[in-house]
Amino acid sequence: MAQLISKLRPRRFRLWRGAVLLIAGLYFLLPMAASVYFSIDDPKGFTFEAYTGLLNAPGFTDSLWLTLRLAVVTVLVLLLLLVPALIAVRLGSPRLRPVLEVVCTLPLVVPPVALTAGLIGVLRWGPDYLMDTPFFQTFVFVQDPQFPLVLVIAYVLMSLPLAYRALDAGLRAVDVRTLVEAARNCGASWPRAVFTVVLPNLRGALLNASFLTLALVLGEFTAASILGYQPFAVWIYSVGNSQAQMSVAVSVLSLLITWVLLLLLAAAGRERRHRVPARPFSR
């Protein structure tokens, strides 16, 4: 009887797992299929003009290139701010960890509209009071339409809680103090200990933080729209007002790009398999 029950449990587990995966697949694939059908539907038959005309659509390449540049700079700035701060707090001042956690998660309680309104207030205040100072050119520089750094500031603040959680989870899984002390005892300097010992063990956390930030930048609409810039998400919205099928086609492609990036992240974040130890030599 006990053997029969032990055989039925794995079978039931496989059935439940298959049912859950099927429901999840239908939940994600049915809207995707409906979107693809809408983008190729035509009274005369199926057509792929919504996809073939993307490269020639005005503003497509410019908005996509701007978004990718903003994403790369945002990821770099975020990692340069968070990684040293988290490592320093974990090694030198553990009591400051709650303070850093509150600061990094604070943007969660600030809506993007309120955050953008604050940025607009600062940008309007600067030229009025800093006209005769060198800082006036800084306000002009961060609002350059070719590469608006003000959007990088907004994206860094909005993605700060997500990246912090990913990096903090990675650091909790690694004994950073022991690794650094071992590297220091072997003669490594502090920078070398961090770059060659700590960061390789945080590869998965760094990739997770980078992907979350990239996904946020690719889909962010509120701040860019209010500030008057046109990255990829704003361009999709503007195209949707005149060409609905092309707008849906771009949305489908952006979702596929996000999935591809997620798969690449999963592949790059996998731990390396342990090599099989060589057998001892025997005569």
N, C-alpha and C positions, 0 to 999 in steps of 0.2 A: 504493500500500500504506500509506504513511504517512497519507494522508488518510482511508483506511478505519479505521485504528486510532484516529485522532483523533476520528472520529465515534462509534466504539463506546465509548470511555472515558466520555464524558458520559452515554451511555445506561446503561451499567453502574452508574455512580455514582447515577443517579436510581433505578434498581431497588433498589440496596442501601439508599439513603436511605428509599425507600418501605417496604421490608421492616422496617427498624429502627423507623420510626415506627409501623407496624402492630403490631409486637410490643410496643412501649412502650404503645401505646393499649390493647391487650388486657390488658396487665399491670395497668394502672390502672383500666380500665373494667369488667372482669369482676368483681373484688371489689365495686366500687361497685354494679353491677347486682344481684349476689347480695344485697347488703345492702338495697337498695331492695325487692327481691322478698320478702325475709324480713319487712320492716317492713309490707308491705301484704298479706301472705298471711293467709288466714283459712279455716277449714273451710267456711264458707258462701260463700266467694268473696273477691274482692279488696276491701279496705277501706282507707280513708285516715284512720281514727280516730287512728292513732299520730301523724299530722301535724296534724290539726285540733285535737287535744286538747292540743297543746303549750302554747298560750298560757294555758290554764286549769289546767295542771299546777302543783301547789304548789311554789314555789321556782324555777321556770324563769326568770321575768323578774328576780327578785332576784339569782340567781346570775349570769345573763348581764350584768346591769348592773354588778355588782361586778367581774366579770372585765374588762369594757371600761374601767372607771375605773382599775383596777389597771394595765391595759396602757398607757393614756395617760400615767399618772404615771410608770410605769417607763421609757417611751420618753423622756419629757422629762428625767428625772433622768439617764438614761444619756447622752443627747446633751449635756447641760450639763456632765457630768463629762469625757466623752471628747474632744469637739471642741476645747475650749480647750486641754486638755492636749496633744493631738496637734499642734495648730498651734504651740503654744509650744515644744514639743520640736523640731519641724522648723525653726523659725525661729531659736531661741536656743540650744538645747543638743542638737545632733544626737547627741552621745555618750550621752545618756540614753535614746535610743530602744530599745536592747536591754533596759534596765532596765524601761522602761514596757511593752515587749512581754512580758517574763516575768511582770510583775505582772498584766497583763490576761488572759493565757492560763493563769494558775495555776488558776482554777476548773475547768479541764478535767480536772485530775487529782484533784479532790475530788468524790466521789460526792454526789448530792443528799441522800442519807440522812445522810451524815456532816456535810454543811453544815447541814442542819436540826437534827441533834443538837447541833451547836455553838451554834446560835441558841437552842435550848431551854435549854442550860446557862447561857448569858448571861442569858436572861430569868428563870431561877430564881435566879441569883446576885444580880441587881439588887435585888429587894425585900428580901432578907435583910440586905444591907449598906448600902443606900441609903434605908432607911425614913425616916430623919429628915432627909433632904436634898431639895432641889428636884428632883433627878434621878428621884426615885421616881415623880412624875407623868409623867415622860417614858416610863418603862417601861409605865405604864398606858395612855398615849395611843397608843403604837405597837401595842398589842394590842386596840384598839377593834374589836369585831366588825363594826361598820358599815363601817369602812374600815381594815383591818389594815395599817398601814405596815410591819410586820415582813415581810409577804409581798413588799412592794415591795423591801425590802432583799435578800431572798432572790432575787427575780427579777433584780434588777440584777446581782448577783454571778454568777448562772447564765448570763445573756445577755451578759456582758462580753466573753468571747472572740469570740463571733459578731459583735457590733457592732464590736469593735476591728478584726477582719480586714476587714470591709466598708469602714470609714472609712479604714484604712491603705491599702487598695488604691486608693481614690479619691484620697487625697493623693499617692500615688506617681505617679498619672497626670497630676498638675497641678504646674506649677512655682510653688509657693506663694511662694517668696522673690522671684522676679521680679515676680509679680503685686502683692505687697505693696509692694515698692520702687517700682514704677511708680505705684501709687496714692498712695504717700507723696510722690513727686516732683510729683504733680499737686495737692498740698495737702490730701489727705485725712488725717484722723486715724487712729490705729490701730484703734479700734472701727469706724469707717466703712469702712476698707480691708478689714477682715475680713467685715463684714456685706454690703457691696455688691460686693465683688470675689471673695473667696475662697469664701464659702458658696454663691453661685449656681453656681460651677463644681463644687461637691460635691453638687449636687442628687441625682444618681443614687446616690452613696454614702450620703447621709443617708436616702434612701428605702429602700435595701437594709437598712441597719442597723435602721431602724424596723420594716420588715416582719419581719425575723428575730426581733426582740424581741417583736413582737405575736404571731407564731406560737408562740413559746415560752410566752408567758403564757397563750394560749388553750388550750394542750394540757398545761400543767404540772399534775401530780397529786400527786407525792410530798410536796413541802414543805407544800402546803396541807392535805393529808390528815393528815400527822403533827402539824401545828400545830393542827388542829382547826377549820379554816375550810372553807367550802363555796362556792368559786367554781364556774365552769361545769363544769370537768372532774370535780371531785368530785361535783357534782350528777348528772352523767351516770352515774357509777359507782353512786351510791346508787339512782337510778331503775332501773338495770339489774338490781338484786337483786329487784325486784318487778314491773317492766314491761319485759320484754326488747325488745319491738317498739318502744316509745317510746324506749328507750335507743339503739337502732340508728338510729331516725329522727333523733334529735338529733345523733348522730354524723355522719350523712350531711349534715345541714344545716350543721353546723360545718365539715365538709370543703368544702362548696360555698362557704361564706362565705370560707374561706381561699383558695380558687381565685379568687374574685372579687377579693379584695384583691390577690392576685398579679397578676391582669390589670390592675387599676388601677395597680399599681406599675410594671408594664412600660410602660403607656401614659404615665404621668407621667414616667418616667425616660428616655423616648426623647429624643434630641437634636433640637433644632429644625432643621428643614430650612433650608438656606441659601437666602436669597432670590436670585432670578435678578437679576443686575445690570441696571440699566436701560441701554438702548442709547443711545449718544451722539447728541445732536441733530444732525441734518444737514439742510441746506436742500435 
